[in-house]
Amino acid sequence: MDAAGCDRDGVQAGNAFFQPRLLYACTGVFVAFFVLFALLRTKNILAVDGGIRCLEVYRRQSLYFDINNHLLQPAHVWAWTRTAGLLGYNADSPFQFYSLVQLMNCFAGAACLAILFALMYSVVSSWRLALTVTIGYGFTKAFLEQATNANEAPMGLFWSLLALFFAALCFRVKSNWPVFVSALLFAIAMAAYQTMILLFPAAIVLIWASRSAKAGGFHNNQKRTRAALAPQLRAFAIFALVGVATTACIFGYAYWTMQIRSPLAMVKAFFTHEEANVYFGITGGKVLNLPVGLTRNILPLAKDYSGIRNLLAGPPLTVALFFLTMVLLAAFFVACVLYLWNQRSRLTLCVRSAFVGATVGLLFTAVPLAIWDSNYDKFWLQPLACLAFLIMLALHVMRTESGYVVLTSRIAGGILLIGILSNSVWAVQDHERENLELRQAQHVAEIVGKESFVVGGWDGPSLLYGAFWAPDGGYLDYTQDASFHSRRASDDLRAAISKTQARGGKVYFIGLLDLTPHQWDDFLGRRCGVPYSDLDTYRIHSSVIAKLPRGTTDISLHQLNPLTTP
């Protein structure tokens, strides 16, 4: 057996999965990170998108399904909180409920790292290298934010990495039950968080490589070729059939509960994405933002990033340091990949399969970044895992080179790890620091009362008021509605205001009426197709009754004149 932990047939790699020491090590990784993430649960609730959506489960207190993007997230939250209730922990407030869901993501994040560690060790048979790279990935900005918050992505990532684990298990198991399980888990991963399905090509690479075999005993080359391909094609067919069938069952049942009953309507619903008109498309700006997004989601840099133009307008030294870091980081990743490519002829089957699988996984999981949002932290979780694997493989192979190459790789890897570990500084701060926006949202709740109707956008006080204090039907996220339904959001607003006025209730706006025409057009106008003039009536007939400090500017709470006709 070579240093990679595999013999020429790759069988020894699978044996690593069954080493008792590896099981103990994975358990240690899981426990250590679970405790760490639980201790670092953030008070910065809006650090990631979607963390507050779990509170809908708290309101409904029943099992339901969400939109395609994260269909199973309510089911995960419902099952987790119900299990906690059976164990004696019942959430008596939305804040306790939110904290409990954070623990679910701490669990999922720790499990992801344990699985990743097992996969890495099975390839390189080096505890130190596998653990170091796992720690590095666990402390990247994107992963650390997700694992200490309460949003949807960590559970999807967990199912996808578990599915990849079973695909890798095919190197050890000759039967196709791991293929069956892997396909089933990928279907669950997609239903948990839609983009997590994009790691499945990496699983196909591993399954295909594990089923490759030398055909012997045949005199006819054509028969020999068919015999060699038969196990691979059989495994691929099982993976495809199980994946499609499981997906149809999960989404079909969910749509049935949503009163979508005809097969044609179900197929249409499956391929419908309500925000595609806002985010979908390939532009030069998204491509240019890819290295920016990579840097921001690894290191604690440009946390308030709002575009390259605004970044360039910052202090020259800060801008220069950011771009220098970005160039060096990209150069390091490219160097690792090119090195592995140049060394591909001397890689073992195990390392070569891991290299191809991680590269294919990186290319596919990067698609949402290129066509949707280059800086979206959730979309970086899987690409960063693939990059971590590639770095680990490159450092492993470089150990056999001359002293200069080994020294350079260790210095570069060490500097990167130190930079990544510095994310712990803001994580501790976000855990300890009081959430001022939460206090402002509570102040809004005290002013407006429970019988009013509040209209908000995507500023902190609006989102937090809507999540924690707004009564059912008492809040409208106008920006979210516009991103889903374009100008119909204005019709929804008028109808809601008319209904509120008819019962004698008051109408308030948080922040939304503060937007300048330029700020409005940047998203609501250009992307959502809602003109600034749609809210002119409310701007004219509303008065400011409170100011909520927000850095150098204030967010205004407006009250609509009761006599105003929408």
C-alpha positions as a printed NumPy array, in Angstrom:
array([[  0.   ,   0.   ,   0.   ],
       [  1.342,   3.472,  -0.88 ],
       [  1.195,   6.685,   1.098],
       [ -2.168,   7.548,  -0.332],
       [ -3.842,   4.767,   1.546],
       [ -4.802,   2.853,  -1.627],
       [ -3.395,  -0.036,  -3.532],
       [ -3.51 ,  -0.079,  -7.311],
       [ -7.062,  -1.34 ,  -7.372],
       [ -8.252,   1.236,  -4.88 ],
       [ -9.63 ,  -1.426,  -2.553],
       [ -7.567,  -0.474,   0.465],
       [ -9.091,   3.01 ,   0.367],
       [-12.464,   1.599,   1.267],
       [-10.99 ,  -0.285,   4.203],
       [-10.189,   3.074,   5.786],
       [-13.904,   3.612,   6.288],
       [-14.03 ,   0.654,   8.648],
       [-11.022,   1.389,  10.846],
       [-12.107,   1.743,  14.487],
       [ -9.605,   4.563,  14.948],
       [-11.233,   6.486,  12.095],
       [-14.633,   6.057,  13.696],
       [-13.299,   7.422,  16.978],
       [-11.583,  10.291,  15.171],
       [-14.745,  11.21 ,  13.253],
       [-16.711,  11.124,  16.492],
       [-14.133,  13.417,  18.055],
       [-14.348,  15.84 ,  15.117],
       [-18.137,  15.852,  15.348],
       [-18.283,  16.407,  19.113],
       [-15.601,  19.106,  19.091],
       [-17.218,  21.126,  16.317],
       [-20.737,  20.648,  17.643],
       [-19.698,  22.062,  20.999],
       [-17.771,  24.873,  19.308],
       [-20.642,  25.869,  17.021],
       [-23.143,  25.646,  19.871],
       [-20.993,  27.974,  21.968],
       [-20.675,  30.396,  19.041],
       [-24.355,  30.551,  18.102],
       [-24.68 ,  33.999,  16.642],
       [-26.863,  36.871,  17.793],
       [-26.4  ,  38.401,  14.352],
       [-29.578,  36.766,  13.076],
       [-29.408,  38.415,   9.652],
       [-25.779,  37.453,   9.01 ],
       [-27.128,  34.96 ,   6.458],
       [-30.235,  34.949,   4.331],
       [-33.182,  32.859,   5.462],
       [-32.409,  32.239,   9.125],
       [-35.697,  33.744,  10.275],
       [-37.826,  31.547,   7.993],
       [-37.804,  28.778,  10.597],
       [-40.157,  30.877,  12.733],
       [-42.999,  30.096,  10.343],
       [-42.882,  26.564,  11.778],
       [-43.198,  28.067,  15.25 ],
       [-46.318,  29.958,  14.165],
       [-47.988,  27.068,  12.392],
       [-46.982,  24.321,  14.822],
       [-47.601,  21.776,  12.082],
       [-45.773,  19.972,   9.305],
       [-45.797,  21.683,   5.899],
       [-43.537,  22.138,   2.87 ],
       [-41.81 ,  25.262,   1.571],
       [-41.011,  26.441,  -1.963],
       [-38.749,  24.386,  -4.253],
       [-35.57 ,  26.108,  -3.06 ],
       [-35.834,  24.57 ,   0.398],
       [-38.847,  22.272,   0.275],
       [-37.92 ,  20.079,   3.262],
       [-36.577,  22.75 ,   5.612],
       [-39.873,  23.087,   7.55 ],
       [-39.919,  19.296,   7.917],
       [-36.372,  19.327,   9.296],
       [-37.239,  22.088,  11.751],
       [-40.501,  20.418,  12.76 ],
       [-38.825,  17.035,  13.333],
       [-35.913,  18.558,  15.258],
       [-38.062,  20.692,  17.564],
       [-40.579,  17.894,  18.131],
       [-37.749,  15.553,  19.077],
       [-36.409,  18.184,  21.474],
       [-39.896,  18.446,  22.967],
       [-40.015,  14.707,  23.559],
       [-36.694,  15.034,  25.391],
       [-38.164,  17.715,  27.631],
       [-37.042,  20.904,  25.892],
       [-40.004,  22.97 ,  24.713],
       [-39.523,  26.38 ,  23.115],
       [-41.928,  28.808,  24.82 ],
       [-41.012,  31.843,  22.724],
       [-39.87 ,  32.546,  19.159],
       [-36.399,  33.355,  20.517],
       [-36.069,  29.987,  22.248],
       [-37.362,  28.31 ,  19.102],
       [-34.814,  30.125,  16.955],
       [-32.011,  29.128,  19.32 ],
       [-33.156,  25.505,  19.154],
       [-33.042,  25.537,  15.35 ],
       [-29.548,  26.998,  15.544],
       [-28.563,  23.84 ,  17.435],
       [-29.87 ,  21.791,  14.512],
       [-27.475,  23.588,  12.198],
       [-24.655,  23.192,  14.715],
       [-25.367,  19.459,  14.559],
       [-25.515,  19.448,  10.744],
       [-22.328,  21.512,  10.425],
       [-20.391,  19.259,  12.795],
       [-21.662,  16.163,  10.967],
       [-20.567,  17.66 ,   7.62 ],
       [-17.04 ,  18.148,   8.919],
       [-16.892,  14.617,  10.347],
       [-17.934,  13.209,   6.957],
       [-15.447,  15.409,   5.105],
       [-12.68 ,  14.299,   7.463],
       [-13.527,  10.637,   6.832],
       [-13.476,  11.175,   3.058],
       [-10.137,  12.978,   3.207],
       [ -8.476,  10.418,   5.429],
       [ -9.701,   7.576,   3.247],
       [ -7.689,   9.101,   0.39 ],
       [ -4.447,  10.257,   2.034],
       [ -4.246,   8.185,   5.258],
       [ -2.838,  11.199,   7.101],
       [ -4.635,  12.222,  10.292],
       [ -2.774,  15.505,  10.519],
       [ -3.387,  16.634,   6.936],
       [ -7.041,  15.553,   6.841],
       [ -7.781,  17.203,  10.191],
       [ -5.954,  20.424,   9.299],
       [ -7.84 ,  20.888,   6.043],
       [-11.134,  19.96 ,   7.715],
       [-10.534,  22.609,  10.377],
       [ -9.693,  25.124,   7.66 ],
       [-12.929,  24.429,   5.816],
       [-14.929,  24.543,   9.054],
       [-13.635,  28.024,   9.852],
       [-14.199,  29.559,   6.428],
       [-16.484,  32.554,   6.684],
       [-19.299,  30.954,   4.675],
       [-19.336,  27.699,   6.655],
       [-18.926,  29.283,  10.088],
       [-21.804,  31.702,   9.417],
       [-24.135,  28.923,   8.29 ],
       [-23.26 ,  26.488,  11.088],
       [-23.999,  29.047,  13.817],
       [-27.214,  30.438,  12.334],
       [-30.658,  28.902,  11.645],
       [-31.053,  28.951,   7.861],
       [-31.691,  26.148,   5.381],
       [-28.37 ,  25.296,   3.736],
       [-26.539,  23.234,   6.43 ],
       [-29.064,  20.382,   6.36 ],
       [-28.877,  20.211,   2.572],
       [-25.086,  20.173,   2.728],
       [-25.202,  17.383,   5.308],
       [-27.369,  15.151,   3.108],
       [-25.217,  15.833,   0.027],
       [-21.924,  15.004,   1.798],
       [-23.481,  11.893,   3.307],
       [-24.572,  10.886,  -0.196],
       [-21.001,  11.444,  -1.429],
       [-19.721,   9.292,   1.434],
       [-21.846,   6.367,   0.256],
       [-20.655,   6.904,  -3.3  ],
       [-17.055,   6.672,  -2.055],
       [-18.009,   3.529,  -0.145],
       [-18.405,   1.814,  -3.521],
       [-14.612,   1.373,  -3.579],
       [-15.027,  -1.051,  -0.677],
       [-18.421,  -2.649,  -1.32 ],
       [-18.946,  -4.693,  -4.456],
       [-22.735,  -4.73 ,  -4.325],
       [-24.73 ,  -1.682,  -5.424],
       [-26.569,  -0.872,  -2.208],
       [-24.267,   2.154,  -1.552],
       [-25.234,   3.415,  -5.018],
       [-28.894,   3.066,  -4.067],
       [-28.405,   4.937,  -0.776],
       [-26.303,   7.659,  -2.399],
       [-28.961,   8.415,  -5.003],
       [-31.693,   8.462,  -2.371],
       [-29.707,  10.875,  -0.182],
       [-28.999,  13.2  ,  -3.095],
       [-32.738,  13.44 ,  -3.749],
       [-33.259,  14.39 ,  -0.092],
       [-30.396,  16.899,  -0.339],
       [-32.023,  18.602,  -3.317],
       [-35.356,  18.778,  -1.514],
       [-33.608,  20.212,   1.559],
       [-31.743,  22.885,  -0.41 ],
       [-32.061,  22.787,  -4.16 ],
       [-28.503,  23.543,  -5.3  ],
       [-27.063,  20.734,  -3.145],
       [-27.94 ,  18.275,  -5.923],
       [-25.076,  19.731,  -7.969],
       [-22.535,  17.601,  -6.133],
       [-23.965,  14.426,  -7.662],
       [-21.585,  14.442, -10.705],
       [-18.715,  14.002,  -8.238],
       [-20.53 ,  10.95 ,  -6.861],
       [-20.939,   9.607, -10.402],
       [-17.172,   9.917, -10.906],
       [-16.487,   7.913,  -7.747],
       [-19.071,   5.254,  -8.547],
       [-17.809,   4.918, -12.114],
       [-14.172,   4.651, -11.004],
       [-15.005,   2.12 ,  -8.301],
       [-16.813,  -0.096, -10.793],
       [-14.058,  -0.002, -13.428],
       [-12.429,  -3.41 , -13.787],
       [-10.2  ,  -5.286, -16.143],
       [-12.187,  -7.783, -18.184],
       [-10.396, -11.08 , -18.639],
       [-11.015, -14.377, -20.296],
       [-12.455, -12.983, -23.504],
       [-10.978, -13.377, -26.98 ],
       [-13.184, -10.762, -28.548],
       [-12.275,  -7.105, -27.852],
       [-15.906,  -6.055, -28.187],
       [-16.999,  -8.573, -25.584],
       [-14.152,  -7.463, -23.323],
       [-15.278,  -3.832, -23.598],
       [-18.882,  -4.74 , -22.838],
       [-17.817,  -6.78 , -19.842],
       [-15.74 ,  -3.882, -18.489],
       [-18.57 ,  -1.373, -18.872],
       [-21.384,  -3.567, -17.567],
       [-20.791,  -2.923, -13.802],
       [-20.438,   0.81 , -14.426],
       [-23.575,   1.074, -16.548],
       [-25.535,  -1.024, -14.073],
       [-24.484,   1.217, -11.175],
       [-25.26 ,   4.348, -13.211],
       [-28.719,   3.032, -14.102],
       [-29.474,   2.265, -10.441],
       [-28.298,   5.728,  -9.395],
       [-30.408,   7.468, -12.032],
       [-33.572,   5.43 , -11.45 ],
       [-33.444,   5.682,  -7.658],
       [-32.651,   9.395,  -7.784],
       [-35.505,  10.208, -10.148],
       [-37.992,   7.968,  -8.323],
       [-37.133,   9.374,  -4.892],
       [-37.301,  12.941,  -6.175],
       [-40.705,  12.251,  -7.726],
       [-41.98 ,  10.768,  -4.464],
       [-40.738,  13.63 ,  -2.258],
       [-41.835,  16.494,  -4.488],
       [-44.991,  14.688,  -5.592],
       [-46.152,  14.205,  -2.024],
       [-45.269,  17.798,  -1.138],
       [-47.188,  19.159,  -4.119],
       [-50.157,  16.934,  -3.276],
       [-50.339,  18.518,   0.185],
       [-50.241,  21.911,  -1.558],
       [-53.306,  20.935,  -3.603],
       [-51.256,  20.525,  -6.786],
       [-52.721,  17.243,  -7.902],
       [-52.304,  16.713, -11.678],
       [-49.   ,  15.233, -12.973],
       [-48.605,  18.049, -15.496],
       [-49.099,  20.703, -12.805],
       [-46.552,  18.932, -10.604],
       [-43.96 ,  18.92 , -13.38 ],
       [-44.61 ,  22.602, -14.022],
       [-44.294,  23.391, -10.312],
       [-41.011,  21.474, -10.113],
       [-39.423,  23.627, -12.818],
       [-40.859,  26.901, -11.505],
       [-38.589,  29.278,  -9.655],
       [-40.275,  32.425,  -8.424],
       [-37.106,  34.529,  -8.234],
       [-35.629,  33.51 , -11.588],
       [-36.73 ,  36.745, -13.249],
       [-34.758,  38.697, -10.648],
       [-31.519,  36.729, -10.292],
       [-31.111,  34.321, -13.215],
       [-28.689,  35.161, -16.021],
       [-25.007,  35.325, -16.925],
       [-23.45 ,  38.787, -16.901],
       [-19.946,  40.189, -16.943],
       [-20.471,  41.553, -13.458],
       [-21.215,  38.102, -12.041],
       [-18.091,  36.663, -13.644],
       [-15.937,  39.515, -12.304],
       [-17.443,  38.98 ,  -8.862],
       [-16.48 ,  35.292,  -8.687],
       [-12.966,  35.874,  -7.255],
       [-14.423,  38.569,  -4.973],
       [-17.035,  36.132,  -3.693],
       [-14.383,  33.455,  -3.231],
       [-12.237,  35.761,  -1.102],
       [-15.131,  37.138,   0.953],
       [-16.497,  33.689,   1.755],
       [-13.152,  32.347,   2.938],
       [-11.657,  35.273,   4.823],
       [-13.189,  38.026,   7.   ],
       [-12.814,  40.712,   4.338],
       [-15.257,  43.227,   2.808],
       [-18.135,  42.061,   5.009],
       [-20.333,  44.958,   3.887],
       [-19.564,  44.458,   0.205],
       [-22.173,  45.931,  -2.154],
       [-20.433,  45.81 ,  -5.523],
       [-17.029,  46.33 ,  -7.103],
       [-17.689,  50.022,  -7.724],
       [-18.388,  50.711,  -4.039],
       [-15.414,  48.57 ,  -3.031],
       [-13.099,  50.634,  -5.239],
       [-14.438,  53.802,  -3.621],
       [-13.055,  52.725,  -0.245],
       [ -9.702,  53.677,   1.311],
       [ -6.898,  52.972,  -1.224],
       [ -4.853,  50.871,   1.195],
       [ -7.845,  48.708,   2.106],
       [ -8.718,  48.223,  -1.569],
       [ -5.118,  47.344,  -2.453],
       [ -4.841,  44.8  ,   0.369],
       [ -8.135,  43.183,  -0.6  ],
       [ -7.181,  42.759,  -4.244],
       [ -3.701,  41.542,  -3.334],
       [ -5.25 ,  38.918,  -1.059],
       [ -7.721,  37.97 ,  -3.778],
       [ -4.964,  37.503,  -6.381],
       [ -2.747,  35.473,  -4.044],
       [ -5.65 ,  33.285,  -2.959],
       [ -6.741,  32.585,  -6.534],
       [ -3.12 ,  31.928,  -7.559],
       [ -2.715,  29.401,  -4.739],
       [ -5.841,  27.478,  -5.746],
       [ -4.909,  27.499,  -9.432],
       [ -1.378,  26.331,  -8.609],
       [ -2.735,  23.393,  -6.579],
       [ -5.07 ,  22.283,  -9.377],
       [ -2.422,  22.654, -12.109],
       [  0.094,  20.759, -10.014],
       [ -2.288,  17.828,  -9.586],
       [ -3.049,  17.877, -13.303],
       [  0.641,  17.767, -14.196],
       [  1.185,  14.9  , -11.75 ],
       [ -1.87 ,  12.929, -12.849],
       [  0.137,  10.132, -14.498],
       [  1.74 ,   9.116, -11.193],
       [ -1.322,   9.428,  -9.005],
       [ -2.843,   6.271,  -7.582],
       [ -6.359,   5.288,  -8.565],
       [ -7.643,   6.546,  -5.226],
       [ -6.008,   9.989,  -5.467],
       [ -6.783,  10.32 ,  -9.173],
       [-10.451,   9.5  ,  -8.599],
       [-10.618,  12.011,  -5.755],
       [ -8.934,  14.633,  -7.956],
       [-11.341,  14.129, -10.841],
       [-14.344,  13.928,  -8.518],
       [-13.428,  17.132,  -6.643],
       [-12.719,  18.975,  -9.901],
       [-15.997,  17.898, -11.474],
       [-17.812,  18.746,  -8.244],
       [-16.218,  22.2  ,  -8.189],
       [-17.256,  22.946, -11.77 ],
       [-20.87 ,  21.886, -11.269],
       [-21.387,  23.44 ,  -7.843],
       [-19.978,  26.748,  -9.128],
       [-22.79 ,  27.052, -11.683],
       [-25.213,  28.896,  -9.328],
       [-22.446,  31.356,  -8.54 ],
       [-22.052,  32.167, -12.218],
       [-25.736,  32.365, -13.155],
       [-27.365,  33.521,  -9.909],
       [-25.239,  35.379,  -7.35 ],
       [-21.443,  35.28 ,  -7.155],
       [-21.354,  36.427,  -3.522],
       [-24.167,  34.304,  -2.048],
       [-22.613,  32.513,   0.928],
       [-24.875,  29.448,   0.742],
       [-23.764,  28.764,  -2.825],
       [-20.116,  28.7  ,  -1.734],
       [-20.473,  25.842,   0.753],
       [-20.035,  23.017,  -1.747],
       [-17.43 ,  24.705,  -4.002],
       [-15.306,  25.465,  -0.95 ],
       [-15.55 ,  21.822,   0.147],
       [-14.316,  20.745,  -3.3  ],
       [-11.498,  23.312,  -3.159],
       [-10.529,  22.074,   0.301],
       [-10.295,  18.553,  -1.081],
       [ -8.124,  19.687,  -3.992],
       [ -5.789,  21.576,  -1.657],
       [ -5.524,  18.536,   0.573],
       [ -4.622,  16.313,  -2.411],
       [ -2.041,  18.795,  -3.7  ],
       [ -0.366,  19.118,  -0.289],
       [ -0.361,  15.34 ,   0.036],
       [  1.365,  14.763,  -3.304],
       [  3.793,  17.647,  -2.743],
       [  5.168,  15.828,   0.298],
       [  7.04 ,  13.547,  -2.099],
       [  8.753,  16.471,  -3.868],
       [ 12.002,  18.246,  -3.086],
       [ 12.459,  20.296,   0.055],
       [ 11.732,  23.618,  -1.694],
       [  8.306,  22.526,  -2.935],
       [  7.379,  21.015,   0.429],
       [  8.488,  24.122,   2.316],
       [  6.658,  26.5  ,  -0.027],
       [  3.438,  24.487,   0.126],
       [  3.525,  24.323,   3.915],
       [  4.184,  28.056,   4.275],
       [  1.387,  28.979,   1.834],
       [ -1.027,  26.514,   3.458],
       [ -0.108,  27.746,   6.933],
       [ -0.679,  31.405,   6.044],
       [ -4.047,  30.532,   4.514],
       [ -5.048,  28.561,   7.615],
       [ -4.111,  31.43 ,   9.927],
       [ -6.178,  33.824,   7.827],
       [ -9.155,  31.468,   7.907],
       [ -8.907,  30.928,  11.664],
       [ -9.155,  34.704,  12.123],
       [-12.865,  34.287,  11.326],
       [-13.205,  33.172,  14.93 ],
       [-12.777,  36.827,  15.983],
       [-15.99 ,  38.067,  14.381],
       [-17.758,  34.818,  15.333],
       [-17.056,  35.496,  19.008],
       [-18.08 ,  39.132,  18.596],
       [-21.36 ,  38.184,  16.888],
       [-22.07 ,  35.739,  19.702],
       [-21.455,  38.241,  22.49 ],
       [-22.608,  41.524,  20.956],
       [-26.179,  42.665,  21.544],
       [-28.262,  42.786,  18.376],
       [-29.239,  46.454,  18.106],
       [-31.518,  45.831,  15.139],
       [-33.462,  43.344,  17.245],
       [-33.949,  46.003,  19.895],
       [-35.117,  48.441,  17.2  ],
       [-37.596,  45.88 ,  15.889],
       [-38.954,  45.458,  19.414],
       [-39.29 ,  49.246,  19.671],
       [-41.304,  49.219,  16.421],
       [-43.566,  46.522,  17.876],
       [-44.201,  48.636,  20.975],
       [-45.163,  51.643,  18.818],
       [-47.418,  49.993,  16.247],
       [-49.249,  47.563,  18.539],
       [-50.854,  44.293,  17.525],
       [-53.802,  45.511,  15.443],
       [-51.771,  47.452,  12.865],
       [-50.442,  46.539,   9.44 ],
       [-46.731,  47.077,   8.784],
       [-44.96 ,  47.222,   5.425],
       [-41.211,  46.616,   5.321],
       [-38.307,  45.749,   3.075],
       [-34.964,  44.043,   3.519],
       [-33.498,  46.263,   6.228],
       [-32.785,  44.657,   9.6  ],
       [-35.567,  46.153,  11.739],
       [-38.183,  45.3  ,   9.086],
       [-37.134,  41.673,   8.725],
       [-36.784,  41.103,  12.459],
       [-40.1  ,  42.749,  13.288],
       [-41.826,  40.61 ,  10.663],
       [-40.205,  37.446,  12.001],
       [-40.536,  37.872,  15.772],
       [-43.347,  40.322,  16.523],
       [-45.718,  40.705,  13.588],
       [-49.101,  38.988,  14.044],
       [-50.438,  36.708,  11.329],
       [-51.381,  38.801,   8.337],
       [-50.01 ,  41.929,   9.977],
       [-46.827,  42.327,   7.961],
       [-45.906,  42.516,   4.272],
       [-42.335,  42.112,   3.046],
       [-42.788,  44.301,  -0.012],
       [-39.324,  43.639,  -1.433],
       [-39.747,  39.879,  -1.166],
       [-43.187,  40.077,  -2.754],
       [-41.776,  42.17 ,  -5.612],
       [-38.948,  39.69 ,  -6.217],
       [-41.543,  36.921,  -6.553],
       [-44.384,  38.695,  -8.338],
       [-42.932,  41.897,  -9.784],
       [-45.459,  44.726,  -9.964],
       [-48.224,  42.588,  -8.482],
       [-46.628,  43.436,  -5.14 ],
       [-48.123,  46.931,  -5.41 ],
       [-51.572,  45.43 ,  -5.935],
       [-51.062,  43.182,  -2.903],
       [-50.055,  46.237,  -0.884],
       [-53.129,  48.239,  -1.888],
       [-55.43 ,  45.337,  -1.053],
       [-53.83 ,  44.822,   2.357],
       [-54.051,  48.522,   3.211],
       [-57.716,  48.688,   2.169],
       [-58.501,  45.69 ,   4.347],
       [-56.671,  47.228,   7.317],
       [-58.45 ,  50.574,   6.934],
       [-61.815,  48.854,   6.636],
       [-61.403,  47.38 ,  10.127],
       [-60.037,  50.645,  11.533],
       [-56.411,  49.587,  11.788],
       [-53.324,  51.737,  11.288],
       [-50.73 ,  51.314,   8.522],
       [-46.977,  51.782,   8.995],
       [-43.908,  51.621,   6.727],
       [-40.42 ,  50.71 ,   7.974],
       [-37.535,  51.984,   5.889],
       [-39.176,  51.402,   2.527],
       [-40.23 ,  55.024,   2.014],
       [-36.675,  56.191,   2.843],
       [-35.256,  54.747,  -0.386],
       [-34.033,  57.253,  -2.944],
       [-34.936,  56.729,  -6.616],
       [-31.413,  55.431,  -7.228],
       [-31.595,  52.966,  -4.323],
       [-35.047,  51.848,  -5.446],
       [-34.051,  51.298,  -9.059],
       [-30.947,  49.325,  -8.075],
       [-33.125,  46.321,  -7.193],
       [-36.864,  46.965,  -7.138],
       [-36.851,  48.905, -10.385],
       [-34.171,  47.27 , -12.522],
       [-34.564,  43.676, -11.357],
       [-38.158,  43.445, -10.142],
       [-39.76 ,  45.809, -12.649],
       [-41.551,  47.928, -10.023],
       [-41.413,  51.687, -10.734],
       [-40.557,  54.126,  -7.962],
       [-43.833,  55.951,  -8.571],
       [-45.888,  52.974,  -7.318],
       [-45.435,  54.167,  -3.735],
       [-45.706,  57.91 ,  -4.375],
       [-49.135,  58.116,  -2.732],
       [-47.776,  56.608,   0.488],
       [-44.714,  58.857,   0.454],
       [-46.887,  61.965,   0.169],
       [-49.461,  60.971,   2.774],
       [-47.192,  59.436,   5.429],
       [-45.366,  61.112,   8.284],
       [-42.272,  60.035,  10.201],
       [-43.076,  59.057,  13.79 ],
       [-39.771,  57.44 ,  14.813],
       [-36.138,  57.198,  13.751],
       [-34.077,  54.025,  14.015],
       [-30.309,  54.755,  13.953],
       [-28.344,  52.704,  11.428],
       [-24.718,  53.714,  11.1  ],
       [-24.439,  57.052,   9.315],
       [-28.121,  57.023,   8.303],
       [-31.44 ,  56.468,  10.009],
       [-34.333,  54.185,   9.152],
       [-37.685,  55.912,   9.443],
       [-40.932,  54.499,  10.755],
       [-43.735,  56.159,   8.76 ],
       [-47.435,  56.173,   9.62 ],
       [-49.935,  56.454,   6.784],
       [-52.644,  59.089,   7.066],
       [-55.824,  57.146,   7.945],
       [-57.809,  59.121,   5.344],
       [-55.5  ,  58.133,   2.479],
       [-57.094,  55.975,  -0.193],
       [-54.6  ,  53.425,  -1.555]])
